[in-house]
Amino acid sequence: MSVSTLPALQIGNLNIKIPVIQGGMGIGLSTYNLAGAVAALGGMGVLSSAALDRIVTERHGRKFNHRDAAAQDVIDAKKLANGGIIGMNIMVALINTYEDSVLGSMDGGVDAIISGAGLPMALPEIVKLHPRASEVALIPIVSSGRATEVIFKRWSRSGRLPDALVVEGPLAGGHIAWREPEQALGPANELSNLIKEVLEVCKNWNHSIPVIAAGGIYTHEDIVKFLDLGCGGVQMGTRFLATHESGANAEYKKLLVDCQEKDIELANKPGSPCGMLFRVLKQSPFYVEALSFARAPKCNKGYLLNKGNCSAKLENDKAFCICNGLLSSINLEANEKNLYTVGQTASRIDKILSVKELMEELITPDFQNLNIMTNEIFPEVSAL
């Protein structure tokens, strides 16, 4: 690869050569292959804890519980990472498996835990239970200055503040923090405005930690824009979804290439069982069925809960069963239709790349013109 023109990202003791964190996408989209490839190329590769018991059991051909599955997924990614940095994304809404996922990831040697879809209030106390507590960077996902203030106040009681913050705007894929589309897409919630809010809160706490921009970032120039705003780096999901190494099936990747902006929707009524907006491709067969209320209410997984319950289990007018649809999209639920989640930038995808090709593009200024002019051939990963 070319030498990066971007500065390294320092999170605690972790030195990330390229300031790009690959978003942790569940279920099974952020594979160990994807995370390992990103880490080997100098970014932070991130796994997702969602449904790892099923995913790792299928991969290794023997039964895994949640804690052991999280550990094994980290181990598998680390084998490919060539000494690079591996994180685990753990959703707060996955309440039944949250603690096991945190501790299992630490068992496996994870470098960082990124946690959102709710405020991860309990994370520092859970981490204290593990002998590697001081070795793992803790990175909450927030979407406002107010949420950042709440995190700082609560975590300070545990004697630990975040090692970095991911600030996720309303253009991100999957779950986003807002509950109504009009609120999410209002001018006040543009990512640049949210970044400024969070940076101000950090300043008030005299706490100099990296702020990571997430949601709608697509090009090298986008990365530079947020670095210039004061961010230490960026997190990108959809661009890594559209790689050969991601866990999306062939039909999913074809729709990514073919989709237009009008094909992307914030699912709301019906929407996610956890009550947050959930960005999807409208053509997803599972979502089409959900909109017509054709699928009978059913939840037989119990991963994604709101106050301990899954509303999709008993009724289908307010929510649909995300877990089964996402498992189907990675070929692990044969009797369900596929559900495809994307970020708003999916309409810009025009081809599926390798991780190496994508990373080359992200670190190179004006890459598209350079590539057209020189027909550049990508060197080997070892050239990093």
N, C-alpha and C positions, 0 to 999 in steps of 0.2 A: 504494500500500500504506500501511497504518498505520505510524506511527513505531514502531520497535522498542523494546520495554521491556527488551531484553536488552543487556548490555554488548558492545562490540566485542571481537574476538579479535585480538591482535597476535602474529604469528609472524615474528620477525626484522623485516624492513622491510615486511612485508605487513600491512596493516590491513584486517581482514575485518569489515565493518560489522555483520553478523549472525553470531553465533558458531556457525554451522552449516556443517559440511563434508558435502557430498553424497558418499556412498560411491562409490568406483570399482568398478563392477560389470561383470564380463566374463562371457560374450563379447558385446560389442556392446550391452549394456543401458544403460551410461552413454554415451549418444550425445553427439555434439558439440552437438546441440540441447538436450539435458538440461543438460549442464555449462554451456553458454552462458547458458541461462535462469537457472540458479541464481546464477551469477556476476553477471549483470546486476541481480539483485534483492538483492545484498549478501552472499550466502554465498560459499563456495568451491565452484565446480563442478569435478568430478573425472572425468576420462576413465579408461579402462582400456586397457592396452597389449595385452591378450590378443587374438591373431588380427587385429591391426590391418592387417596386409598384405592380408588378404582383404577386410576391411570397407571400407577406404579405396579399394582397387582397384575394388570394386563401385560405390562411391559416385561416383568420379570417372571411371570408364570407361577407365582406363589402369593399367598394371602399376606397383605400388609394392613396394619392398622394406621390411623392418621399420623401418629407421631413417627412411627418407623418409616412411613411413606415419605414424609417431609424430609427426613434425614437422608433417605436413599436418593431422592430427587436431587438434593444438593450434591451428594457424592457423585452421582452420574454426570451432573453439569461440570463439577470441578475437574473431572477427568479430561474434559475437552477444553477447559479454560486456559490451559498453559500458564498457570499461575495468576490468571486474571481474577477479577472481582465478581462474586456471585451474590445476588440479593434474593430475598423471598418476599413477594407481595402477599399479605394476609388480610383479608377483609374482615372488619369488625362485625359485619352482618353475619358472618359464618360463626355464630356464637358457640355452637356445639363442638366445633373443632378448633377454635381459636387458640386456646392454651396449648393443646397438643401440637399444633402447627408451629407455634413459636418455639417451643422447647425442642421439637424434632428437628427443625431447621438448624438450631444451635448444635444439636447432637451431630449433625452432618457437616458442620464446619462453615455455615453460612457467614458471610462477611457483613451483611446489612439486612435489616428487616424494615420493609416499607409497609405502612398500614393505613388504610382509609376505609371508605364506605361506612362512615360513622367515625366519631372521634375515638382514637385508641387510648382511652383514659387509663386502662389497666396495664398497658404494655410494660412500663418500667418495673412494676411490681412482679409481673410474671417473669421477666428476664432475670430478676434478682434470684430466682429459684435455681438458676443454672450456673455451673462453675465457669462458663465462658461469658458471664454477664458483662465484664469490662471490655471484651474483645469485639463485640458486635455493635455496629452503628445502628441507631434507632432513628427512623425517618417517618414521621407522620405525614399524611396527606391532608391538606387544609384547602379551603376555598374562600377564606375571608380573613381579614385582620382580627375580627372578633373570635373566630375559631382558634386562631393562633394564640391569642391572649389566654383563652380558656386552657389550651394545652400547656402553655408555660406555667400558669398558676397551679394546675393539678400536678404536673410532672415535678415541679420544684419541691413539692411535699415528699416526693420519693427520693429527693437528692440528686435528680438527674434531669437535664434539659435535652431537647432533641439535638442530634448530631447534624441534622440537616432538615429542611422542610421541602416537601413537594407541594407547590401551589398549583392546583388543577382548575382550569377554567372550564366554561360550559361547552366548549367544542370537543371535549374528550370523548372517547368511546366508552361503551358499557355504562356503568352507573355514574351519575354525576350528582353533586351535592344538593341540587335544587329539586323541588317537588312540582313546580308548575313551569311549562315552557316559556311563558311570557316573562316570568321572573328570571329564569336562567339566561335568556338571550337579551335582557335589557342592557343598555350601554354601561351601566355602573359595574356590570359583572364581566366586562371585557378583561381578558387575561392581564393585559398591561396594568389596568387599574387595580386588580387584585394583588399583583406583584408589589405595587407601590404601597398598598395597605400593609402587607405582611412585612415588608422591609422596614416600615415605620415602627411596627410593633417590636421587631427585633432590636431596632435602635433604642427604643424606650427601655428595653430590658438590658441594655448594654451587652447584648449577646451577639457576637459576630459569628454567625453560622451560615453555611451556604443555603441559598434559596434556589430551588429547582423549578423552572417553568414547565408546565405540562398542559396539553390540550390545544390541538390545532397547529402544532409546529411541524413543518414539512421540509424546509430547505436549509442549506448552510446559512443563507442570509437571515432566515428566521432565528436560527441559533445565535448569530451575531447580534441581532436586535435585542434579544433578551439578556445576553451577556452585557451589552451596553447599558441596559436598564439597571444593572447591579446584580443579576443572577450569577450563580456559580456554574450553572449548567442547565440542561433541559432533559425532560423525559419524553419519549416518543413511543407510541404504541402502534398506531395504524400502519406506519411505514414498515415496521418490523413484522406486522401481521402479513404484509404482502411480500414475504420472502419465502424462498424454497424451504427454509429450515423451520418455519412456524408450523404449528399443529393443525392449521385449517385444512379441511379436505379440498379436493379438486374443484368441486362445485362452488364452494365458498370463495376460493381464489379467483375463479372465473367471474363471479359476480363482483368481486372487488375491482377487477380490471374494467368491467363493463358498466359499473354503476355511474349514475349522474347525481347531481346534488339533490334533485327532487326525489331520489330513491331513498334518502336517509331521513329517519324520523326519530323524534324523541317519544318513545312509548310511554304512555301515561294512563289512559283509561281504555282498555286494561293495560297494566304495566307490571313493574317488578313487585314481587311479594314484599320486598323490604321498604317499599314506599317511595324510593328515589326514582327520578327519571332515568330511563335506560335507552341509549341510542342504538338503533337497529337498522338493518336494511329492510325496507318494506316488503321486498320480494321473498324474505325468509319464509319458507313454507309453514313453519311453526307459528310465526307471527300472523300470517294470513289466516290461519285457522283460529288463532286467538281472537282476532278482530271480529270474526263471524260467530264467535262463541261455540264453534263446532266441537272443540275438544272438551270432553267431560272433565269437571274438576278432579284433579288427582295430583298428589305429591307423595312419591314413595322414596324420596332421597333425604329430605329434611336438612339440607345444607344451609339454605338461605332463608333466614327467619326474621320476623319483625316482632319483638317482644315475646320471643319464644314460640311463635306460631307461623305457619305458612298459609297465607290467605288463599293461595291457589289450590289448597287441598280440599276446601269445602265449597268454593264458588268460583265462577270463571268470568264474572262481569267486571271485577275490579283489578284482577291480577292473573297472570298466566305463569306456568311452571317453567321458570328459566333453566333450572338445573337439567331437566330432561332434554330440553331443546338444545342446550349447549353440548351436552354429552353426545347427542346425535350428530352434531356438526364435526365431531372428531371420531365418528364411527364407533362410539361406545354405547349406544342405545338404539338397538335395531328396530324397536317398535314405535319410535317417535320420529316426527319430522324435524328437519334442521332449523336451528335458530342462529342467525348471523348478526353479531354485534360489531360495530365499526365506529371510528371517529368521524367528525365532519369532513376531514380532509380526504376521506376515501374516494370522493368523486375525482380527485386529481391523480389517482393511481392509474397508470396506463400499461404497466407490465409487472411481472413478478421477478424480483431480483434475488441474487444470493446476498447473504449478510455482508460478504466482502465487497460486493459491488455497491451496496447501499452505504456502507461506512465510508468508502472512497468518495462517494458523492457528497456525503455530509461534511467531510473535512476539507473539501476542495472548493474555493471560491469560484463562482461562475462556472460550475462543473459542466452544465449542459453544453455551453458554447465550446468549452475546452474539449469535451468528448467528441463533438461533431467535427471539430477542426483537426483533431489529431488521431481519431479512431484509436484512442489509448487502450492498450492491453493491460489488464490488471496483473501486477506482480503477485508473487506468492505471499501468504500470510506472514511467513517468517521474515519478510522484509520490513515489517513494522518497526 
